[in-house]
Amino acid sequence: MKAYDLGFGEAADELSIRPGGAVGMELPDARVAGWCGGRGPGIGTAAWPRSPVTGLPMIHVLTLELPEDYRRKGERLAAVSLFHADDHVADDIEGVAELLEGAAPTAEQAADPFLAEVAAAARHPEQEDLKDLIGGAHALIRLTAEEFAAPRIGPPADIRPAGLGDKYSRGQNAWDDSAPETTVWIGERTGDPNTGIAPSETGEGGYVPAWSSDDKELEAFWSSVEGISHLGGTVMPCQAMPEGLTPYVLELEDGVGGINLGGGTAQLDLETGFFDWAQ
């Protein structure tokens, strides 16, 4: 098993550790692995995930083709897409949750263009609904190679009725908050003592928590990877280490795909589907 670092930019020799950040990241043997922000994968517009609180289309954070070791739900599912909505600061729109769960719309709901579109949403068969510890909603969709390679799509058309003020504009969403689309590259991370080991705050299984040693070589390594999004290896949460992570963790830094972590990091476990962020 290997660990991989992620870089962002449109050329292998002009990468940054965050989209739109300062260019200068070194990523040996970098190859294109997906994109963040902007459009989503070719899953069909109706399958674009929506917030269960507001019904608004979630923002597309990242679509990433996975190295073979990280295809934890079978070789057929070769990539993942992550979507996000900051529902912890959003107010419910009545009826949305039930419509997304398959309830038939009432006559009043069917006459509302927005709620009618929510009712017509077609959930992707590989969608997993995730919720972080502060109540934010996220969706993980596992993709086939064909879906990953298909033409990218935009979110559903913005059909919010005019003159309704804030009613249909609350919470981070793809209509109002989508980040610029940026290419994602990966390259092998070398020298990480925690490659292939499940993260543990107590050092279980031989895991070496970041900054837990005064070994100069380890300190230099941790300094070199701090702030870099990655697959596997040492995780660097801003707060406490989440419990239950496996070696197959994707750690994303603030700003990737427009996700606002308040300067923190997010951990998405590709084995268990666990998702958490620190602010």
ZAMARGU-4260 file (C-alpha; in steps of 0.2 Angstrom, whole numbers, plus 5000, padded with zeros to 4 digits):
<rodrens>
0) 5000/5000/5000 | 5006/5018/4996 | 5001/5035/5002 | 4998/5049/4989 | 4999/5068/4990
5) 4987/5079/4981 | 4991/5095/4971 | 4980/5108/4962 | 4983/5117/4946 | 4983/5116/4927
10) 5001/5110/4925 | 5012/5097/4934 | 5026/5109/4936 | 5014/5123/4943 | 5005/5115/4957
15) 4999/5122/4974 | 4994/5114/4990 | 4977/5122/4989 | 4967/5128/4974 | 4971/5146/4970
20) 4986/5146/4982 | 5004/5150/4979 | 5012/5139/4966 | 5027/5130/4971 | 5022/5113/4977
25) 5034/5098/4972 | 5024/5083/4967 | 5036/5070/4959 | 5028/5060/4945 | 5012/5069/4947
30) 4997/5063/4936 | 4980/5070/4934 | 4968/5061/4945 | 4952/5072/4945 | 4946/5089/4948
35) 4938/5100/4962 | 4925/5113/4963 | 4914/5118/4948 | 4905/5104/4939 | 4901/5087/4945
40) 4904/5070/4937 | 4893/5062/4923 | 4880/5055/4934 | 4865/5064/4926 | 4858/5081/4933
45) 4844/5073/4942 | 4856/5063/4953 | 4865/5078/4959 | 4864/5077/4978 | 4853/5090/4987
50) 4853/5096/5005 | 4841/5086/5015 | 4837/5102/5025 | 4835/5115/5011 | 4833/5105/4995
55) 4847/5115/4987 | 4860/5106/4976 | 4876/5103/4986 | 4892/5110/4981 | 4904/5099/4971
60) 4920/5097/4982 | 4930/5084/4973 | 4930/5070/4961 | 4945/5059/4962 | 4950/5043/4953
65) 4957/5031/4966 | 4973/5021/4966 | 4969/5003/4966 | 4973/5000/4984 | 4960/5013/4989
70) 4945/5006/4979 | 4938/4998/4995 | 4920/4994/4988 | 4927/4984/4973 | 4937/4987/4958
75) 4922/4992/4948 | 4920/5008/4958 | 4936/5017/4953 | 4932/5035/4959 | 4923/5045/4972
80) 4914/5062/4972 | 4911/5072/4988 | 4898/5085/4989 | 4894/5097/5004 | 4881/5108/5011
85) 4883/5118/5027 | 4866/5113/5035 | 4872/5116/5052 | 4868/5135/5049 | 4853/5132/5037
90) 4834/5132/5041 | 4823/5118/5036 | 4812/5121/5021 | 4796/5111/5025 | 4794/5095/5016
95) 4811/5093/5008 | 4817/5079/5018 | 4801/5069/5015 | 4802/5072/4996 | 4820/5067/4995
100) 4815/5051/5004 | 4803/5047/4990 | 4786/5054/4997 | 4774/5059/4984 | 4772/5078/4982
105) 4756/5086/4988 | 4746/5097/4975 | 4753/5112/4983 | 4771/5106/4982 | 4769/5100/4964
110) 4764/5118/4960 | 4780/5125/4967 | 4793/5123/4954 | 4807/5121/4966 | 4799/5108/4977
115) 4793/5099/4961 | 4811/5098/4956 | 4816/5091/4973 | 4803/5078/4971 | 4810/5073/4954
120) 4827/5070/4961 | 4834/5053/4957 | 4846/5047/4970 | 4862/5039/4963 | 4863/5021/4968
125) 4880/5023/4976 | 4877/5038/4986 | 4881/5038/5004 | 4874/5052/5015 | 4887/5058/5028
130) 4884/5070/5042 | 4899/5078/5052 | 4899/5081/5071 | 4892/5099/5069 | 4877/5094/5058
135) 4884/5098/5041 | 4877/5087/5027 | 4889/5078/5014 | 4886/5066/5000 | 4899/5053/4995
140) 4896/5045/4978 | 4906/5030/4972 | 4909/5031/4953 | 4912/5018/4940 | 4927/5021/4928
145) 4914/5026/4914 | 4905/5038/4925 | 4922/5046/4930 | 4927/5048/4912 | 4910/5054/4906
150) 4907/5073/4902 | 4906/5083/4917 | 4889/5091/4922 | 4883/5107/4930 | 4870/5107/4945
155) 4852/5107/4941 | 4846/5123/4933 | 4842/5137/4946 | 4824/5139/4946 | 4821/5148/4962
160) 4805/5158/4961 | 4808/5177/4960 | 4803/5188/4975 | 4805/5176/4989 | 4819/5184/4997
165) 4830/5172/5007 | 4818/5157/5007 | 4827/5148/4993 | 4844/5155/4997 | 4851/5148/5013
170) 4866/5137/5017 | 4881/5134/5006 | 4875/5127/4989 | 4880/5124/4971 | 4870/5139/4964
175) 4877/5152/4975 | 4894/5146/4981 | 4902/5134/4969 | 4921/5136/4968 | 4931/5138/4952
180) 4935/5121/4944 | 4953/5116/4947 | 4963/5100/4941 | 4968/5088/4955 | 4985/5079/4953
185) 4992/5065/4964 | 5010/5059/4967 | 5017/5046/4978 | 5021/5051/4996 | 5037/5043/5002
190) 5045/5043/5019 | 5029/5043/5028 | 5031/5031/5043 | 5012/5029/5044 | 5008/5022/5027
195) 4997/5007/5028 | 4993/5010/5047 | 4977/5016/5054 | 4978/5033/5062 | 4978/5032/5081
200) 4981/5046/5094 | 4989/5034/5106 | 5001/5026/5094 | 4991/5009/5093 | 4997/4998/5079
205) 5014/5007/5078 | 5006/5023/5071 | 5017/5038/5075 | 5005/5054/5078 | 5012/5070/5070
210) 5023/5081/5081 | 5024/5067/5094 | 5042/5064/5093 | 5058/5075/5094 | 5066/5064/5081
215) 5074/5077/5069 | 5070/5067/5053 | 5052/5065/5058 | 5050/5083/5062 | 5057/5088/5045
220) 5045/5076/5036 | 5030/5082/5046 | 5035/5100/5042 | 5036/5095/5023 | 5019/5088/5022
225) 5009/5100/5034 | 4994/5107/5025 | 4994/5095/5010 | 4979/5085/5006 | 4983/5067/5004
230) 4977/5048/5003 | 4984/5038/5017 | 4999/5041/5029 | 5000/5053/5043 | 4984/5064/5046
235) 4985/5081/5054 | 4968/5085/5061 | 4967/5103/5069 | 4958/5096/5084 | 4957/5079/5092
240) 4960/5063/5081 | 4944/5056/5075 | 4941/5038/5081 | 4939/5023/5069 | 4949/5029/5055
245) 4957/5016/5044 | 4973/5017/5033 | 4962/5022/5018 | 4959/5040/5024 | 4957/5055/5012
250) 4962/5071/5021 | 4957/5087/5013 | 4963/5104/5018 | 4952/5120/5020 | 4947/5128/5003
255) 4947/5112/4992 | 4933/5113/4980 | 4925/5128/4990 | 4923/5118/5006 | 4924/5130/5021
260) 4932/5122/5036 | 4936/5137/5045 | 4955/5134/5043 | 4954/5116/5047 | 4955/5099/5039
265) 4942/5085/5034 | 4944/5067/5035 | 4935/5055/5024 | 4938/5037/5027 | 4936/5027/5011
270) 4934/5010/5020 | 4920/5015/5032 | 4912/5031/5024 | 4916/5041/5041 | 4917/5059/5038
275) 4923/5073/5050 | 4930/5090/5050 | 4938/5102/5062 | 4935/5120/5063
</rodrens>
